[in-house]
Amino acid sequence: MWRALFLAMGVFLIILGVQCLGVAQFTLKIRDEVAASTNIFETTPALGAQKQVTPPPWAPWSLMSTGAVVCLYSFTIPKRVAGN
């Protein structure tokens, strides 16, 4: 169970690092739940404020290297749990 958890976290960090490497800027759109729930016939929810996130240049490489280390750590867990 621990091995799968750490492997999943490592793969997630690697994918997030690759995504930050390929994208220059993220735009997060915050939904306005109050305005969206007032009109039941509206098909798209009302959008509120937008937040733009620009990852720093060191973030992709740090995320990918941390994910690789966590994946390598997950491969050694069964050996240490068995007492070897």
TAZI-V436159 format. One record per residue. N is the residue number from 1. NEAR is the number of other ideal C-beta (glycine too) atoms within 8 Angstrom. Layout:
n;near
N;NEAR
N;NEAR
This chain:
n;near
1;4
2;8
3;10
4;8
5;9
6;13
7;12
8;8
9;10
10;16
11;10
12;9
13;13
14;13
15;9
16;10
17;17
18;10
19;8
20;11
21;9
22;5
23;8
24;3
25;7
26;8
27;8
28;8
29;7
30;9
31;9
32;10
33;7
34;6
35;9
36;11
37;5
38;5
39;5
40;3
41;4
42;8
43;3
44;4
45;9
46;9
47;8
48;8
49;4
50;8
51;7
52;8
53;8
54;7
55;9
56;5
57;5
58;6
59;10
60;12
61;9
62;9
63;13
64;13
65;9
66;10
67;17
68;10
69;9
70;13
71;13
72;9
73;10
74;14
75;8
76;8
77;11
78;7
79;7
80;8
81;7
82;6
83;4
84;4
